[in-house]
Amino acid sequence: MTSISQLRTAVVIGSTRTVRLGRGVAEWVAADPNPDLDLEVVDLAEMDLPLLDEPEPPAWGNYAHETTRAWSAVIGGFDAFVLVTPEYNHSTSAALKNALDHLYAEWADKAVAFVGYGIEGGTRAVEHLRAICSELAMAGVGPQVSLRLGDDLPDGRCAPREAQVAARGRMLAALARWGGALRPLRSTPELLGDETRPALERPELRPHAAAAVDQLVADLQAGLDGADADRYDASFAADVLWGSPYGVTLTGTDDLLPVHRSLMAARAAPPSRFEVVELRAPLPGIAIAHVRRQALDETGEGFSEMALYVLVEREGRWWLAAGQNTPIAAPSR
Ligand SMILES: Cc1cc2nc3c(=O)[nH]c(=O)nc-3n(C[C@H](O)[C@H](O)[C@H](O)COP(=O)(O)O)c2cc1C
């Protein structure tokens, strides 16, 4: 059973062939008694991942395919990894590279160790993997295991020499150290309710969320400038929840759009400038923003308000799910 302090560690079998050495090697790795790691074999062959066909870059975390979501749930649940790779033509397997390419945030800020095997120990495969993992923001530990087919995998059996058992121990000890050190960078469910509060922001999602908020602000600005309520409301979801500055809750565009139309027709708001003050991107497809709207009158003391907006991405388009407007009596900077 995993203890709270153990790192949940996936030992990923990098070979998907029906007849393979990879499973035996992964099981040998997972048999190490390291007390700081809860080692679990993960078999790529059971995940049935197709060749990568996600419409959006995986770093955005917005997965279209059920197979990717299932893989994301598996990998997202681990704190650290041991990648067990065969050497195919002086590199890692296409299956492992494909599996790595499918995700991003689920790998990032986690420690990774490498076990290579092949005629000469699989070291060239591991070198390539190290470069790939570094691009995925993983921390690759130095000590590694290199199993030679003739010496450590005789007759298709996984029976590594004594020195390899020691190398496995050194590698996993390094993985436990780095995996533990990286804990504060990850907001995992186990941190909830512990002394540490999780920071929900996921930096890799921020650029995508920021572009969505910029688009919303551009619509609001153009709508107000042109007294065009349809442009102003262009990205409001049908069931948008809207808190007015006067304590009224409006539910849905049927309630909200007539109000905006009449305010626009009356040119109730003076010329104003919208500006994004802060942003949070806690999950794929969710953006939360604080947006200031400041009147452009000469005194600078005209109508201004702060709005909290929640945007949700649905099938590649962002929608305003909720907004709350708070008037500010005087500009506060
Ligand atoms: C497509 C292919 C390419 C290979 N290329 C290499 C290689 O470059 N270097 C090496 O040491 N072994 C190479 N081998 C031999 C593998 O190390 C050996 O077949 C091993 O069992 C593969 O791991 P697996 O059984 O878990 O798939 C290759 C094997 C295959 C199938």
Ligand as a Chemical Component Dictionary entry (heavy atoms), coordinates in Angstrom:
data_LIG
# 
_chem_comp.id                   LIG 
_chem_comp.type                 NON-POLYMER 
_chem_comp.pdbx_formal_charge   0 
_chem_comp.three_letter_code    LIG 
# 
loop_
_chem_comp_atom.comp_id 
_chem_comp_atom.atom_id 
_chem_comp_atom.alt_atom_id 
_chem_comp_atom.type_symbol 
_chem_comp_atom.charge 
_chem_comp_atom.model_Cartn_x 
_chem_comp_atom.model_Cartn_y 
_chem_comp_atom.model_Cartn_z 
_chem_comp_atom.pdbx_ordinal 
LIG C1  C1  C 0 13.534 -2.877 -34.785 1  
LIG C2  C2  C 0 14.661 -3.327 -33.919 2  
LIG C3  C3  C 0 15.825 -2.631 -33.922 3  
LIG C4  C4  C 0 16.860 -2.989 -33.070 4  
LIG N1  N1  N 0 17.970 -2.213 -33.012 5  
LIG C5  C5  C 0 18.875 -2.458 -32.048 6  
LIG C6  C6  C 0 19.944 -1.546 -31.833 7  
LIG O1  O1  O 0 20.096 -0.564 -32.519 8  
LIG N2  N2  N 0 20.828 -1.801 -30.841 9  
LIG C7  C7  C 0 20.687 -2.895 -30.028 10 
LIG O2  O2  O 0 21.473 -3.045 -29.115 11 
LIG N3  N3  N 0 19.677 -3.787 -30.214 12 
LIG C8  C8  C 0 18.776 -3.575 -31.185 13 
LIG N4  N4  N 0 17.733 -4.441 -31.372 14 
LIG C9  C9  C 0 17.669 -5.653 -30.555 15 
LIG C10 C10 C 0 16.846 -5.376 -29.310 16 
LIG O3  O3  O 0 17.674 -4.834 -28.314 17 
LIG C11 C11 C 0 16.229 -6.671 -28.815 18 
LIG O4  O4  O 0 15.435 -7.226 -29.846 19 
LIG C12 C12 C 0 15.345 -6.481 -27.601 20 
LIG O5  O5  O 0 14.771 -7.714 -27.234 21 
LIG C13 C13 C 0 14.211 -5.503 -27.897 22 
LIG O6  O6  O 0 13.415 -5.264 -26.765 23 
LIG P1  P1  P 0 11.942 -5.876 -26.647 24 
LIG O7  O7  O 0 12.060 -7.357 -26.765 25 
LIG O8  O8  O 0 11.472 -5.504 -25.258 26 
LIG O9  O9  O 0 11.101 -5.260 -27.720 27 
LIG C14 C14 C 0 16.720 -4.130 -32.250 28 
LIG C15 C15 C 0 15.537 -4.843 -32.276 29 
LIG C16 C16 C 0 14.509 -4.451 -33.094 30 
LIG C17 C17 C 0 13.202 -5.216 -33.057 31 
# 
loop_
_chem_comp_bond.comp_id 
_chem_comp_bond.atom_id_1 
_chem_comp_bond.atom_id_2 
_chem_comp_bond.value_order 
_chem_comp_bond.pdbx_ordinal 
LIG C1  C2  SING 1  
LIG C2  C3  SING 2  
LIG C2  C16 DOUB 3  
LIG C3  C4  DOUB 4  
LIG C4  N1  SING 5  
LIG C4  C14 SING 6  
LIG N1  C5  DOUB 7  
LIG C5  C6  SING 8  
LIG C5  C8  SING 9  
LIG C6  O1  DOUB 10 
LIG C6  N2  SING 11 
LIG N2  C7  SING 12 
LIG C7  O2  DOUB 13 
LIG C7  N3  SING 14 
LIG N3  C8  DOUB 15 
LIG C8  N4  SING 16 
LIG N4  C9  SING 17 
LIG N4  C14 SING 18 
LIG C9  C10 SING 19 
LIG C10 O3  SING 20 
LIG C10 C11 SING 21 
LIG C11 O4  SING 22 
LIG C11 C12 SING 23 
LIG C12 O5  SING 24 
LIG C12 C13 SING 25 
LIG C13 O6  SING 26 
LIG O6  P1  SING 27 
LIG P1  O7  DOUB 28 
LIG P1  O8  SING 29 
LIG P1  O9  SING 30 
LIG C14 C15 DOUB 31 
LIG C15 C16 SING 32 
LIG C16 C17 SING 33 
# 
